[in-house]
């Protein structure tokens, strides 16, 4: 027993034991309630320094907030000039090079659209979210937001997912895709109505419904509070809680599970009583977390200051 303990201790010190644990956990779903920090550690991303880490995302949010403050520092600044622009650019296979290429193309395209729309300025971020089309197919009838997300992703995804607007039931293994998109806060300028019309016209080139959105910001919010919230939203990673999202908005941790149970699609309904309180049904696997971490690292390294995700006009 003592010899076994010493051997285990040596393996742990050398890193082999942690590597073995990570390998064992790679294809196993995380447990409900498992902390984000623990999920990152099991995926081998504990010290990666990407936006998947809350402390890193917070630092980058502060940098973007500082830029927003500088751009709106005039005492008579008119916040009605601001618009929040979202572009769902492409649904990609899980290929790191293709995803980064898509991000670079999107940054260039959106920047060009802002320039030719003659806006005063635009500042935002590219984002990558892993989406599970099979999961969305199971719950897409629950709310309008979930239904809209499912159908727009099906329209953007490879043809196998477009038949009758449903995911191919035999393609479950490839149901996880990467959604490349961006969020940009835009100052439309003095003649903001005309600039908004120009921008909407340029963004109409995207073929799918709901693929682009231009909306006003919350008028009742104080400007500093509004800018801080937008900066934080822009610099979160696409899968903020390392879980698959159901709709376009942020959702509560247990929100989707409750919907699945109500609609008869949860573990209990399948007879999996032993795992009813353990397996996180919509959690990213360790492999998916590690992949998303590599993508964000590559995206951040597009600039020397590790802010390669920034979109600026």
C-alpha positions, 0 to 999 in steps of 0.5 A: 500500500505504501509503495502504491501511494509513493508511486501515485505521488511520483506520478502526480508530481510529474504531471502524468496522473493529472494527464491521465485524469484529463484523458479519462474525463475527456469524453465524460460529461461534467457534473451539475454544480461543478465550478467553471474553474474545475471544468477548465482544470480538468480540460487542461486549461487552468493557466491558458489566460483566455477569455474562458477565465472569469478574471481574464474576461473581467480585465478585458472588459475593463479595457473596453469600458475605458475605451467606451468612456473615452469615446463618450466623455463629452458632458453633452454626449447624446446616447440616442446616437448609440446602436447595438449591432449583432451579426451572426456570421457563420456556422463552422465545423469544429476546425480551429483554422476554419473558425479563426479564418471566419473570425478574421473575415467577419472582423474585416467585413463588419469593419468595412460595413461600418466605414461605408455606412459613415458612422462616427465610431464602432467598437465591439468584439468577435465571439465564438460559441459552440452550439449543439443543434441536437439539443436545440432540436429537442427544446426548440418549441419551448420559447420564441427565442429558442425557436428563433435560434434553432431555425436561424442556425439550421439555415446557416449550417451545412445542408444536412441540418436544413431538411424540413428545418430539423436536425438529421437524427443520424448526425448526432455526432456532428451536431456540435458546431461553432457559431462565429458572430460579433457584438458591436456598439456603434455611434451613428453620428449626428445624423444617426437616422440616415447612418442607421438606414445605410448600415441596415442596407449593408447588413441586409446582404446576409441571407438568413432571417435574424442573422443581423440585428441593430437595436437601440440601447436602454434609454433609462440606464445611466450611460456609465452603467450601460457602457460597463454592462456592454463591455462585459457582455462583449468580452465574455466567451460564447459559452460563458458558463461552459455550457450549451445555450438554448437561446440568444440571450444569457440564461440561468444555470438550471433554466434549460434543465427545467424546460427539458423536464417539463417537456418530458425530455430529461434524464428521469424520463429516459429512466436514468434515475441513478444520474438524475442529479449528476450529469450536466446534460448541456455542459460542454465536454472536456474535449469541447472546453479544450477546443474552445480554449484553443480557439480563443487563444488563437483569436486573442493572439491575432494582436500582440496585446491579446485583444485580437477579437476587437472590432474597431471602426 
